[in-house]
Amino acid sequence: MEQIEFEKMYQDDRSHWWYLSRQRIIINYMKRLNYEDTNLRILDLACACGANLDYFSKYGKIIGIDISSESLKFSKMNGSSLLVQGDAHNLPFDNNSFDLALGIDCLEHFKNDTEVIGQVYRLLKREGRFVVTTPAYMQLWSVHDEAYHHLRRYTASKIREILVTNGFTVEFCTYWTFYLLPLLYVFRKIRKLFRLNENAKSDFFFKLPALIEKCLSLVQYLESVPIKYGFPFPCGVNLFCVAIKK
């Protein structure tokens, strides 16, 4: 990921409507599993700027791992202390040593996503869960993906396939950012059309009026309600998936 993107994420990942929407969906699911006060051992895969380490620390002991020294620097600035620099293709942890693994928008960065998922399966305990969020549909590929150094975007069928291939049972899978899909599709196509000499920057650099951001936040909140009760969306800008090691 570009240095400027780390800086932007560090500024936004506790306040931006999109990050908060993602957090809400994950936490709602964890509440369904009665994970509060369960003292889980959690791995945050590719921990970025460390916000997830803060969000999910209430569920137990959480360790962040990332190959990037920049990522770990920002995570430390966010107050995280349980950090490991390492490669997700060869995770430096014992077999069956974690209750939960978080793959929050990281699979799209890995050269061999299947190998990484196999590593996650190895280190999870029986009945351990792997929570995944990832961008959806290659048709939405844009400068945003280039700025984040993405290698791919997924479909629900593809993410299910690679999880099952590595031994997981998919417990729940849905698209999200459903209502905003047409709007974002048009926005990215227009941005691509008029790109010219634009440097690769993520969509998070587009500052919207406060009223519009509040409306987007409300739309995302309304979308989180059916997901909370287990009703999946048929399409969307992103994917949310939970798999279990049986």
Secondary structure as the mmCIF struct_conf table of DSSP 4:
data_model
#
loop_
_struct_conf.conf_type_id
_struct_conf.id
_struct_conf.beg_label_comp_id
_struct_conf.beg_label_asym_id
_struct_conf.beg_label_seq_id
_struct_conf.end_label_comp_id
_struct_conf.end_label_asym_id
_struct_conf.end_label_seq_id
HELX_RH_AL_P HELX_RH_AL_P1 GLN A 3 ASP A 12
TURN_TY1_P TURN_TY1_P1 ASP A 13 SER A 15
HELX_RH_AL_P HELX_RH_AL_P2 TRP A 17 ARG A 32
TURN_TY1_P TURN_TY1_P2 LEU A 33 ASN A 34
TURN_TY1_P TURN_TY1_P3 GLU A 36 ASP A 37
STRN STRN1 LEU A 40 LEU A 45
BEND BEND1 ALA A 46 ALA A 46
TURN_TY1_P TURN_TY1_P4 ALA A 48 CYS A 49
BEND BEND2 GLY A 50 GLY A 50
HELX_RH_AL_P HELX_RH_AL_P3 ALA A 51 TYR A 55
TURN_TY1_P TURN_TY1_P5 PHE A 56 PHE A 56
HELX_RH_3T_P HELX_RH_3T_P1 SER A 57 TYR A 59
STRN STRN2 GLY A 60 ASP A 66
BEND BEND3 ILE A 67 ILE A 67
HELX_RH_AL_P HELX_RH_AL_P4 SER A 69 MET A 77
TURN_TY1_P TURN_TY1_P6 ASN A 78 GLY A 79
STRN STRN3 LEU A 83 GLN A 85
HELX_RH_3T_P HELX_RH_3T_P2 ALA A 88 ASN A 90
BEND BEND4 PHE A 93 PHE A 93
TURN_TY1_P TURN_TY1_P7 ASN A 95 ASN A 96
STRN STRN4 PHE A 98 ILE A 104
TURN_TY1_P TURN_TY1_P8 ASP A 105 ASP A 105
HELX_RH_3T_P HELX_RH_3T_P3 LEU A 107 HIS A 109
TURN_TY1_P TURN_TY1_P9 LYS A 111 ASN A 112
HELX_RH_AL_P HELX_RH_AL_P5 ASP A 113 LEU A 123
STRN STRN5 LEU A 124 PRO A 135
STRN STRN6 ALA A 136 ALA A 136
HELX_RH_3T_P HELX_RH_3T_P4 MET A 138 LEU A 140
HELX_RH_AL_P HELX_RH_AL_P6 VAL A 143 ALA A 147
TURN_TY1_P TURN_TY1_P10 TYR A 148 HIS A 149
STRN STRN7 TYR A 154 TYR A 154
HELX_RH_AL_P HELX_RH_AL_P7 ALA A 156 THR A 165
TURN_TY1_P TURN_TY1_P11 ASN A 166 GLY A 167
STRN STRN8 PHE A 168 TRP A 176
BEND BEND5 THR A 177 THR A 177
TURN_TY1_P TURN_TY1_P12 TYR A 179 LEU A 180
HELX_RH_AL_P HELX_RH_AL_P8 LEU A 181 LEU A 193
TURN_TY1_P TURN_TY1_P13 PHE A 194 PHE A 194
TURN_TY1_P TURN_TY1_P14 LEU A 196 ASN A 197
HELX_RH_3T_P HELX_RH_3T_P5 ASP A 203 PHE A 205
BEND BEND6 PHE A 206 PHE A 206
HELX_LH_PP_P HELX_LH_PP_P1 LYS A 207 PRO A 209
HELX_RH_AL_P HELX_RH_AL_P9 ALA A 210 LYS A 228
TURN_TY1_P TURN_TY1_P15 TYR A 229 GLY A 230
STRN STRN9 PHE A 233 PHE A 233
BEND BEND7 PRO A 234 PRO A 234
BEND BEND8 VAL A 237 VAL A 237
STRN STRN10 ASN A 238 LYS A 245
#
